[in-house]
């Protein structure tokens, strides 16, 4: 960066300084991420190698597969270009981006990627080279350096013919992913900014749907409206397939057909979120298709879910197990459904122990979000036991208690006290019914983690009849 000579008026009351940047100021912090990963690897020497996503064609076609960058590669590069590679020399702190050679014939058809000079200006890297020399570079590095080469997967050598990368003593296929998963779960301010931007665009797209909903008659129109707004805001890629389910389709968690007429449906579930620079958003809303709630019962269920969500959001903080909030959400659901008469012929404790609330709330409370909508972490955040090394575990059997959490609505559901839930460890976490994230171990929440809080109450007739009403434990 160079600064231009300052100019000031003769009276000396103000001073104006103009700066001209020779490269991008707000680069994706690839070097910072590399240093964090090395800290988790806990090694002084070594070479990290990561391949980016490659150009490919659809099966039996000359049409390309839509490009989607490999997320681990992006985390250490910030590069969203095809056919690239990355190496990071740990001892010498050198991050090199390897670019595909520019083919003049193909430029007229598909354009070109960055040159080595452009890449050094755009990305937070130390050097850039063209990729034909990559295989030789790794081979020479292994001959002249004592450290290991760290790969994400055994199937990702620099070239399939790299026999030297089959030396198990010199190549590690296990540590890198664990280290990167740990780091990716804890976002830095730059990443949080990208997620916030994706959420802002998605929120505005949801609002656009609401403005136009009364003129629509089909789920496809809702999907088109959401996508149109995102594309117009330069957020073409969606973090997941848009879910626009009307009527009973709204009770299918991952319904993506989005092609049915509304007919006499009363409610729609819109679950949609775009990406911004590869970072995801995830927003779900239940919408009355007429603009008004069709019944008092529908509004009561909506309010109950909102109480579950807002109570859990209020209780989020570093040091807390996300699993405990999952239990809080279920306890609010049980008390609310008992009050509405949907659950009956049983006490809170009986329903809790049986796990019957899963009939209506069948999934986890939420998930990490970042480069994936269901982002990675070294351990799932919803689990039945305390944390692991390098986290702050929640003490167990030591007299410590999760404090009382007041529900945040006028639904008269009282105060949730985890010590009242004496059967907590017996709550059935069967993976087939209570889906990810739900595991046997988890860490507590930490600063920098970005998580969703998305409880729900679903009335899926097939699931209720096949899984619950047919079971005497639940049907009574």
Helices and strands as residue ranges (DSSP letters): E 2-3, E 19-20, H 30-41, E 47-51, H 71-75, E 85-89, E 94-99, H 104-110, H 116-122, E 127-130, G 131-133, H 134-144, E 149-151, G 163-166, E 171-172, H 175-184, H 189-212, G 213-215, H 219-232, E 243-246, G 247-251, E 267-272, E 275-276, E 279-280, E 283-288, H 296-315, H 322-340, H 348-354, G 356-359, E 405-406, E 415-416, G 418-420, G 424-426, H 461-463, I 464-468, H 472-475
